[in-house]
């Protein structure tokens, strides 16, 4: 482009733009908040690069590794718990190195806005000996992606770009530049470098150590690290979003802003520490920088005044260092908004049946985890992607078949394709009993309705053959596989009763598209007749937010919320609820 153009960009969109400008040719990912929008923005450039939703993060990392080995710039992106899934190839590709540049974008979630735990990807990167860049705003998010690919190729290493929820979902001005035409690198066979058998791995480990030493020394001169000298009474080392909080909270402080947080630039840190009277290290989650700085014998203040939990804020920093509290003295009176399944969600219908049968559910990660919340209160466990089936299997092996007569496992279609299928194979192989419910709503719902291998659509918009979950379960060897309409509660109840009574492993696939999918038109609403209502409360049991109780005890249905799923209509024994066509 002839003139530089500046636009307002979401952090994730800026990361995607940076990948585009850096000349990336292959991108693979599994959706997970707060990383999902990276791939959704990257797909706009599909004419110049390939991007996909992979079934899980391990596969996504391996796809990117393969593309890098073939000689092109490649990336994969995921949320922090996805890095756990991808750790197997990550640790080894650190030894192997790259041909074309290789970047893994990891989105951490301080505060657990949409996650089952808090974890710090910097700790994994340090253990894997992988360098980490951490931007502080949207412009840096774009620029650091480009820098990450440069570092990757110069130092023959994968690089992690670490972001967090606040950066991923905030906006800032970004200067757009042209895409760099990066020539493909010629593939050269090198078994000693790429085949990590023990003898080769021992040699590559030494290479990694030398690479890390060189990068540590060189990082002192990298432009992504900068010293901002102001009042020397207070010095702060910060990176990422906490840098923004520091600048707002204590604008007169001297700051060493780190763009690369692994390996740490030791000499730069030592020189900065010598120039300030008191040194603070401000980092969200784990004290990774602080512990290293203390190990070098540098006196500093860190987690003794800051928490290892959740997000930071400017006021938190101001209060801890300056002992000033500018928070509102009277918090806003905002009504509570507990998470809840959408009106018309097929999961609510399934859980209504399970609750009526007084069954416990080993749960999984997805919208359906909300089945743990009252009034449904069906889901008893939730650990990680694909864990529900293995949890049920473990219970059966611990306590026997009779113990799990009142248990089922529940898992979504996308999660089943992610890691649930492995767990189901294990249960079948090890001769488990129990009933698995696959809640197939034709999408990856919680992260914003992304496609997967069983939907028949790719990230790039192509229509492809959809993997049949039914056929997949049957191919494993499971004899009893039943498909049921999620809103046919009479048939569903009958099937569940039959399957949990069997002394074998069985699968029930409850099918109904997510109510939020554009392909599913709403044709009618449900309306209640107060004259027929007996005030029994049956329609209220599923906890649909569209249904409320009037002062006289009869129910009212909000026509702005109702999506016409007819669950309440099926539960009403007195024909007090009917359909109204739109």
N, C-alpha and C positions, 0 to 999 in steps of 0.2 A: 504494500500500500504506500502511496506517495506521502501521505501525511499521517503522523501518529494520531490515533483515535483513542480517546479515553471514555470508558463506560463504567457504570456501576455494576459490580459483579459480586455474586455470592462467593464465599471462599471456595466451595466445591467447584463452582463454575470456573473460577480462576485457575484451580489446579488442572482442570480439563483443558483450559486454554493453554496453560503452560506446556502440557504434554503435546498438544497439537503443534505449538510453535517450536517445540524441541525436536519435532520430526518423528514422533512415535508412530509406529506402524501396526502394533498389536497391543490390545488392551483386553484383559480378562478380569472379571470381578464376580463376587456374589453380593447381592444387596444386603446392606445392614446399616441402620442409622448409627452414626451420622455421616456415612461415606457414600450413600446411594446415589446422590445427585452427581457425583463425579462422572460415572458412566453414562448417566442420563443426559448430561451435557456433552460428553465426548462423542456420543453417537451422531450429533449434528454434523460431524466431520467425516462421516462414514465413507464418503467418496475418496478420501485420502488415507484412511486407516481402517483397520478391522477391530471391532470391539464385540465382546460377548458377555452374556451371563453364563457363568460356569455353574455346575451343580453344587460346588462348595469351594471354599477358599484354598484348600490344598491343590485342587485341580487348577484353579485360576493361577496360582503361583507357578505350577508346573508348565502351564501353557505359555506364560510369559518367559519362563526360563528357556523353553524350547525355542521360542522366537528369538531370544537373545543369542542362543547358541548358533542359530542360523544366520546371525549377523545383522539383525535390525534392532532398533530401539524398541523396547517393550516395557509394559508396566502391568501391575495388578493392584487392585484397591479393595479394601475391606475395613470393617470396624475392628476394634481392639481384640474382642474375643475371637474374631476370625483369624487373627494372627496366630492364635493358639493352634487352630486347625492347619494353618500353613507353615507352622514351625518346622515340621519334618523336612520339607524341601529347602526352607530358608537357611537352616543351620548348615546344610550340606553345600548349597550353592555359594555360601560364603567362602568355602574352601575352593570351589571350582572357579569362581570368578565369572567374567562375562566375555562376550564378544561384542555384540551390540549392547548399548547401555541398558541397565535393568533397574527399575525403581518400583518399590513396594510402597504404596500409600496406606498408612495405618491411621485410622481415626479413633482416638481415645475419647472416652465419655465421662469426664469428671462430673460428679453429681448424679451419675446413673440415670439420666433422663430417659433413656430407652435401652437399658442394659441390665443384665443380672449381676454384674459386679463392676468394680472399678479396678483397672489395672493400668500399669504404666509400660507402654511399648518400649520405652528407652531401656528398661531393664532387660527385656528380651534381646534387644539389639546389642546391648553390651555383652551378654552371654554368647551371642552368635557372632560377635566381632564384625558387626555391620555398622557403617557410619549412618548417622541420623541428622537430617536437617529439620529445623522447626521454624516455620514462618510465623509472623505476628499479625499480618493483615492480608487482604486479598492480593495486593500488588506483589508482596513477597511470596505469596502462595504460587503465583504464576512464575515469578523469577526463580524461586528456589527449585521448581520442577526442572527448569532448564539447567540450572547449576547442578542438580542431582545427576542428570544424565552426563554432564561433563565430568564430574567426579567419578562416576561409575566407570566410564571408559578410560579415564586417565590412570585410575588406581586399580583397575581390573577387579571391581567389587560391586555387588548389589548395594543399593542405597535405599534407606527408608526415609520417606518424607512423612514426618509425624504431624498430624493435625489434631484438633480437639473440637468438640461440639460447638463451642463458642465461635471459633474461626470458621468452621465448616458452614455454619448457618448465619453468619453475619455478612454484611456487604461493605464494599469499599471501592474506591476508584481504581481502575486498572487500565494501563496503557497497552493497547493491542499492537502487536508487531506481526510481521510476515512469518509464515512457516519456514523453518530452515530445512533445506533439502539435504538430508544426511545420507550419503552414499552407503549402500549395504556393504558390510564387511564380508570378505571372502571367507568361506568356511575352510578351515584347515584342521585336518584330523589330528587330535592330540589326546591319546588315551590316558596318558599320565596326568593330564589336567582335568579331564571330564569324567573319568570312570573312578568313582570313589570307593575302590577296594582298599583294605587296610594299608597296603604298602604305599599306594599312591596318596592316600589321605594323610599319612604321616608326613610326607614331603610337602604337601599343600598346606598343612597346619603351620609349618615354618614360614611359608610364603605369606600367610595371613598375618602372622606376628610382625614380620618386617613391614608389610603394607600398613599395618596399624601404626607402627612407630613413625613411618614416613608421613602418614596423613596427620598424625598428632602435631608433628613439627611444622608441617606446611600450613595447618589450619590457623596458625597464629597470624598468617598473612592473608587469609581468605577475606574477601569483601563482605561476606555474610556475617562476620564478627566485627563489631565496631565498638570503640570506646567513646563515650559521651561525657567529657569532663565538665563538671559544674562545681558546686560546693563540695569540697573534699571531706567535710565532716561526716557525710553519709555516702557510702558507696554501695551499689547494688549490682549483683549478677542476676540476670533474668533472661528468659527466652520465651518465644511463643506469645500467647495471649497475656500471661502475667506481666510481660514487658509493658503492654498498654496500660495495665492497672497501675504499675509503678510510675509511669509518666504522669498519670492523672493524679495519683495520690501524693507523690512527693516530687513535684516538677523540678525542684532545685538540686536534687541528688545527682551525683555522678553515677553513670550506669555503664556496665559492660554488657552489651546486648550480644548474646550468643546466637548465631544462626545455625552452627553445627554443635550438637550437644553430645555426640559420641563420634570419635574420641574428643576429649576436651583439650583445648589449646593451653597447655600448662604454663608456658612462659608468658603468654598474654594475661592469664589470670594472676600469676605471681606479680607481674609488673603493675597491674591495676590495683591489686590488694595493697601493695606497698605505698600507693599514692593516697589512700583514703584512711581516715581515722577509725571508722567503724564499718565493717563489711557485712552486708546482709545478702543472703542467698534466698531468692524468692522463686519457688517452683511448685506447681501443683502436683499433687499425688506424692510419689516417692522422693526421698532426699538424694537423688542420684548425683547431682552436681555437688551438693553439700558434703556428702560422704567422701567424695574424691578430693575435694578441696581440703577437708580436714586431714585426710591421709597424707597430703603433701605438707602438713604442718602449718597451714594457714589458719589463723584464728578467724572465725566467722560466726554469724548468728543465723539460725535457720528454723528448723522444726521445733525448737524449744518455744518459739512464739507463734508458729504457724501450724496449721493442721495438715495431716496427710489425707484428709477426707474432703471430697467435693471440690467445687469451683471456688476460686478466690474472687475478690472484688476490690475495687479501689478503696472502699471504706474499710474493709478488713485490714488492708495494708496500712492505711492511714492510722487506724486505731492501734495496731500492734506496734508501729514504729514511732509515730508522733503523739500517740495517746489522745488523739482527737476522734470523736465519733460524730459524723455528720449524717447518720442515718435518721430517717423520719422517726420522731418520737411516738407518733400514733400511726401504726400500720394501717394501710387501707383495709376497709371492711369488705373483703372479697369472699363471696360464697365458695364453699368447697366444691371441687369438681372432680370427683373420683373417676378413674378410668372405667369404661363400660363398653360392652359390645354394642355395635350400631343397631338401630332399629332395623329389623329384617335380616339380621345376621343368621346364617344357617347354623352356626355354632350354638347359638342360644337354644335352638330347637333340639339339637342333640343333647345338650346338657340338661335340658328340661326332662328328657326321657331318662337319662342316667340318674338324675336326682330323684325322680319318681321311683326308680328301682333301688334307690339307696346304695348306689355303687360308688366306689372311690375310683379316681382316675390318676394314674401316673402321667403327668403332663410334660409338655415340651415348650419350645420357644416359638412364639407367634401370637397372633390375636387371641387364639383360643386359651392362652394362659390366663386370660381374664375370667375363665370359668372357675377360678379359685375364689372370686369375690362374691359376697352375698348379693342377691339371695340364692344364686345357683350353688356356690360353695361345693363344687364337685371335684375340682383339681386339687390333689394333695401334695404333689411334688412337681418341681421344675428345676432342672439342673443346667442343661445345655442342649444344643441342637442334636436331635436324634436320641436323647437319653431316655425318653419315656419307655420305649420298647425294652431297652436293656435294663431299666429299673424294674420293670415288671418281671423280667426274666430272673433278675437277681433275687427278687422277693420269693419267686416260686422255688428257686434252688435253695433258698435259706429255710423256708417254712413248709414247702410242699404244695401240692395242687389244691388242697382244700382251703389253704390260707388265702388264695387269690380268687376264690369263687365270687367275691364281691368287689373285685378289682378289674379294671380294664386299662389299657394304655391308649392315649389319644395323641395324635400327631397330624400336622397339616400336610398337604400335598407337596409343597415346596420343601419343607423340612424333611419329609420322607425321602425325597430325591437327594437331599443334601447329605444326610448321614443315617437316616432311618432305615434305608434299605440294608445297610451293613448290619445294623442291629437285628433286623428281622431275619437275615441269613444266619446270624449267630444263634438266635432263639430256635430256629428250625434245626440247625445242625446239632445243637446240644439238647434236642428233644424236649423243649419247653412246652408247657401248656399256657393257656391264657388267651385273651381276646384283644386284638389291636384294632382300634378305630382310626382310620385314616380320613380326616375331615377335609375332603377335597372341594375347595371353593374356587378352583381354577385360576389361582393367582398366588403371588407372594404378598399377602395382604398388609401386614404390619408395616412394611417398609415403603408402601406406596404403590402397590399393584404392579410388580414386575413379573415378567413371564419366566417360565422355567421349562425344563425338558419335557414336562407332561402337558404343556399348554398348546404346543404346536406353533409357537411364535418366538422369534429370536429378538435380541436387543436391537438388531439392525432393521427389524420390521419384516423379515422374511417369514413366509408360511412354510413350515417344515412338518414332517411326520411327527405326531405327538406320541411319546412313550405311553403305553397303556399301563396304568398302575395295576389294574386287575390282572393283565397278562403277566406283568412282572412278578406279582405275588405268586401266581400260579406256577410260573417257571421256576421259582425257588423250590417248589414242591409242596406248598401249602394246599391242602385239598379243599378246605372250606373257606372260600372267598366270596363274599356277598356284596353286591352294590345296592344301595338303598337311597331313595330321595330323602334328603335331610329333613324335609318338612312333612314327610309321611310318617307322623309320629306313631300311629298304630302299627304299621309294618315294622318300623324301626324298633319299637318296644318288643315286638314278637321275636324279631331276629336276635336282638341282644340277649333276651332271656334264653333262647336256644343255644347261642354260641358260648355264653359264659358257663353253661352247664356241661359242655363237652370236655372230654379229657384229651384234647389236642389243641394245637396252635391254630387259631382261626383269625381271619381278617374281615372286618366290615368296612366298606368304603362308603361313606355318606357323601352324596354328591348334590351340590347346589352352588351356583356361582355366587361369589361375593356380591352383596347388594350394591356396593359402590362401583362395580364394573360398568363401564359405559355401554357394553354390549347387552346389558340386562335392563330392558325398559320396565318401568313401573306402570302397570296397566290399571290398578285399582287401589283404593285405600279401604281400610276397615273402619266401620262406624259402629258405635254402641247405641243401644236403645235403652234409656234409663227406665222405661216402664217395664221392660222384660228382665232387667238386671236383678238378680237375687242377692247381690252383695256377698257372694261366696268367696271371692278373691282368687279364684283359680287362674284367671287371666293375668293377675299381678305376680304370680309366682316366678315366671321367667325373668322378671325385672326389666322388661322392655321400657326404655325411656319415653316412648310415645304414649304410654298408658299411665294415667294418674287417677287418684280417687277423689271424687267430689265430696263436698261437706256432708252430703246425705248418705255417703257410703257407696253410691253407684260409681261406675267407672266412666272416664272420658278418654277419648283417643284423639291425640293432637294430629290433625290432618297434614300439618307441615312436617311432621316427623315420620309418620307411618309410611312404610314401603310396601304394604300389602302382602306380607309373608303368610298371613292367615294362621299363625301359630295361636294367637289369642282366640280366634274363631274356633279352632279345633278343640281348644281347652274348655270353652264355654258349653255347659250342658243344657243351657236354657235358651239357646238361639237368640241371645241378646246382642250378638255381634254379627254383622253382615258386611258384604262387600259393596263398595260404591265405585262404579266404573269411572275412569278419568276421561 
